[in-house]
Amino acid sequence: MQITEHANLKQFNSFGMNVTSRYMVEVNSEEDVKELIASDLFKQNDHLILGGGSNVLLTDNFEGVVVRNVIAGREVVEENKDFVKVKFGSGENWHDCVLWTIENDWGGIENLSLIPGTIGAAPMQNIGAYGVEIKDVFEELSAIHLETGMTRIFRNNECEFGYRESVFKKELKGKYLITSVTLRLSKKPDINISYGAIAETLNSLNIADPTISDVSRAVIQIRQSKLPDPAEIGNAGSFFKNPTIPSQKFEDLKASYPNIPGYPQPNDQVKVPAGWLIENCGWKGKTIGEIGVHKNQALVLVNYGNGRGKDIENLSKEIRASVREKFGIELTPEVNII
Ligand SMILES: Cc1cc2nc3c(=O)[nH]c(=O)nc-3n(C[C@H](O)[C@H](O)[C@H](O)COP(=O)(O)OP(=O)(O)OC[C@H]3O[C@@H](n4cnc5c(N)ncnc54)[C@H](O)[C@@H]3O)c2cc1C
């Protein structure tokens, strides 16, 4: 276990916020986590778990212990002719693991290619893209309770997965450190290209009968053309969730805004793209000093270099207020504001 004092966190968060933490501890194993939890350093200070830092907005220096999770490991724990269950150390890089499963011809997470961050953070908000969410292949995870040091296994139904939600963002927020995640992957994968521009992209590549590797390549190509690369412009992907509203309210809005897009959901609800709402409030491409709203994707707030987390947070509040005023819709941040 390595402890650094006054650690600079700029390279550990994808917004590139130039803040420090009083202490930073790297954990490599469950034993490290248990040793840390039992220490006075941990008991006497606030703590923040960081994976890849790609879903956090750090608004200030952190006066406690940042726990950087680098627990590695990839192990097949069960296998038959149809599927394989793979247990991943929670500090493994998500996209590297996606590519590795594709090399092994195991399907299920190819649509989730190129999502930044770690395996351990993926269940936190039930990561999703292009018609797939981690819950679709999730078997179980192992987590350590941060007060008692006890290990608990959470099965799929115990994680209460929803749209960018899980029990770890609600009742159990801040209570556990996830140490491993087991996924059930298919040896006879169903290809899912119905969502977004995947089919179109495969067409343009002249691929009629795509493999999981082709789907991954198409997803990577689309994402690279649409989303800013955090290595070039600081960002945390979508800043807000797409709101869901009652269908009657959607119909009322459609009368005033005939182009408003909406996707029917269960229980007479409609999901509306937050990016469209923000763009139609005039925010797309707006720059305010060192920060702004991305020029191609209004859902992505950006740090051009020396922006401050507080300024991004204030900008997000202004955006929420204008969407509320114009459409009567409340936006909720997807990013964890610390
Ligand atoms: C360019 C870009 C594109 C993105 N696209 C998508 C997308 O398509 N779909 C999507 O769902 N998300 C997307 N994201 C968001 C982000 O990549 C995911 O949420 C990712 O899972 C975050 O992983 P991380 O390791 O960086 O988490 P972090 O940012 O380090 O942490 C996120 C939260 O989880 C907690 N946490 C992290 N690890 C653990 C652990 N082991 N145990 C307990 N708590 C933990 C942290 O305390 C924090 O609250 C995108 C982000 C970027 C920058």
The ligand as an SDF file (V2000), in Angstrom:
LIG
                    3D

 53 58  0  0  0  0  0  0  0  0999 V2000
  -15.5280   10.5670  -22.9410 C   0  0  0  0  0  0  0  0  0  0  0  0
  -16.4180    9.8190  -21.9780 C   0  0  0  0  0  0  0  0  0  0  0  0
  -17.4300    8.9950  -22.4510 C   0  0  0  0  0  0  0  0  0  0  0  0
  -18.2700    8.2950  -21.5810 C   0  0  0  0  0  0  0  0  0  0  0  0
  -19.2420    7.4920  -22.0890 N   0  0  0  0  0  0  0  0  0  0  0  0
  -20.0490    6.7990  -21.2690 C   0  0  0  0  0  0  0  0  0  0  0  0
  -21.0730    5.9420  -21.7990 C   0  0  0  0  0  0  0  0  0  0  0  0
  -21.2330    5.7900  -22.9990 O   0  0  0  0  0  0  0  0  0  0  0  0
  -21.8790    5.2710  -20.9160 N   0  0  0  0  0  0  0  0  0  0  0  0
  -21.7120    5.3910  -19.5680 C   0  0  0  0  0  0  0  0  0  0  0  0
  -22.4810    4.7490  -18.8310 O   0  0  0  0  0  0  0  0  0  0  0  0
  -20.7450    6.1780  -19.0380 N   0  0  0  0  0  0  0  0  0  0  0  0
  -19.9130    6.8760  -19.8500 C   0  0  0  0  0  0  0  0  0  0  0  0
  -18.9350    7.6900  -19.3150 N   0  0  0  0  0  0  0  0  0  0  0  0
  -18.8020    7.8300  -17.8560 C   0  0  0  0  0  0  0  0  0  0  0  0
  -17.7150    6.9200  -17.2270 C   0  0  0  0  0  0  0  0  0  0  0  0
  -16.8080    6.4740  -18.2010 O   0  0  0  0  0  0  0  0  0  0  0  0
  -18.3220    5.6950  -16.5440 C   0  0  0  0  0  0  0  0  0  0  0  0
  -19.2370    6.1060  -15.5570 O   0  0  0  0  0  0  0  0  0  0  0  0
  -17.2420    4.8320  -15.8690 C   0  0  0  0  0  0  0  0  0  0  0  0
  -17.8270    3.6370  -15.4050 O   0  0  0  0  0  0  0  0  0  0  0  0
  -16.5320    5.5480  -14.7150 C   0  0  0  0  0  0  0  0  0  0  0  0
  -15.4500    4.7350  -14.3100 O   0  0  0  0  0  0  0  0  0  0  0  0
  -14.2680    5.3270  -13.4430 P   0  0  0  0  0  0  0  0  0  0  0  0
  -13.4110    4.1920  -13.0290 O   0  0  0  0  0  0  0  0  0  0  0  0
  -13.5970    6.4230  -14.1750 O   0  0  0  0  0  0  0  0  0  0  0  0
  -15.0790    5.8910  -12.1970 O   0  0  0  0  0  0  0  0  0  0  0  0
  -14.7060    7.1300  -11.2710 P   0  0  0  0  0  0  0  0  0  0  0  0
  -14.9970    8.4000  -12.0070 O   0  0  0  0  0  0  0  0  0  0  0  0
  -13.3570    6.9730  -10.7100 O   0  0  0  0  0  0  0  0  0  0  0  0
  -15.7800    6.9480  -10.1140 O   0  0  0  0  0  0  0  0  0  0  0  0
  -17.1600    7.1160  -10.3640 C   0  0  0  0  0  0  0  0  0  0  0  0
  -17.9250    6.8930   -9.0480 C   0  0  0  0  0  0  0  0  0  0  0  0
  -17.8170    5.5400   -8.6320 O   0  0  0  0  0  0  0  0  0  0  0  0
  -17.1530    5.4390   -7.3730 C   0  0  0  0  0  0  0  0  0  0  0  0
  -16.2470    4.2760   -7.4960 N   0  0  0  0  0  0  0  0  0  0  0  0
  -15.2970    4.1060   -8.4400 C   0  0  0  0  0  0  0  0  0  0  0  0
  -14.7300    2.8870   -8.3060 N   0  0  0  0  0  0  0  0  0  0  0  0
  -15.3240    2.2950   -7.2430 C   0  0  0  0  0  0  0  0  0  0  0  0
  -15.1660    1.0390   -6.5930 C   0  0  0  0  0  0  0  0  0  0  0  0
  -14.2740    0.1230   -7.0150 N   0  0  0  0  0  0  0  0  0  0  0  0
  -15.9430    0.7590   -5.5210 N   0  0  0  0  0  0  0  0  0  0  0  0
  -16.8540    1.6620   -5.0840 C   0  0  0  0  0  0  0  0  0  0  0  0
  -17.0420    2.8700   -5.6330 N   0  0  0  0  0  0  0  0  0  0  0  0
  -16.2950    3.1760   -6.7250 C   0  0  0  0  0  0  0  0  0  0  0  0
  -16.4350    6.7650   -7.1780 C   0  0  0  0  0  0  0  0  0  0  0  0
  -16.2730    7.0740   -5.8060 O   0  0  0  0  0  0  0  0  0  0  0  0
  -17.3740    7.7190   -7.8830 C   0  0  0  0  0  0  0  0  0  0  0  0
  -18.4570    8.0590   -7.0450 O   0  0  0  0  0  0  0  0  0  0  0  0
  -18.0800    8.4100  -20.1740 C   0  0  0  0  0  0  0  0  0  0  0  0
  -17.0400    9.2410  -19.6850 C   0  0  0  0  0  0  0  0  0  0  0  0
  -16.2240    9.9310  -20.5710 C   0  0  0  0  0  0  0  0  0  0  0  0
  -15.1060   10.7790  -20.0340 C   0  0  0  0  0  0  0  0  0  0  0  0
  1  2  1  0
  2  3  1  0
  2 52  2  0
  3  4  2  0
  4  5  1  0
  4 50  1  0
  5  6  2  0
  6  7  1  0
  6 13  1  0
  7  8  2  0
  7  9  1  0
  9 10  1  0
 10 11  2  0
 10 12  1  0
 12 13  2  0
 13 14  1  0
 14 15  1  0
 14 50  1  0
 15 16  1  0
 16 17  1  0
 16 18  1  0
 18 19  1  0
 18 20  1  0
 20 21  1  0
 20 22  1  0
 22 23  1  0
 23 24  1  0
 24 25  2  0
 24 26  1  0
 24 27  1  0
 27 28  1  0
 28 29  2  0
 28 30  1  0
 28 31  1  0
 31 32  1  0
 32 33  1  0
 33 34  1  0
 33 48  1  0
 34 35  1  0
 35 36  1  0
 35 46  1  0
 36 37  1  0
 36 45  1  0
 37 38  2  0
 38 39  1  0
 39 40  1  0
 39 45  2  0
 40 41  1  0
 40 42  2  0
 42 43  1  0
 43 44  2  0
 44 45  1  0
 46 47  1  0
 46 48  1  0
 48 49  1  0
 50 51  2  0
 51 52  1  0
 52 53  1  0
M  END
$$$$
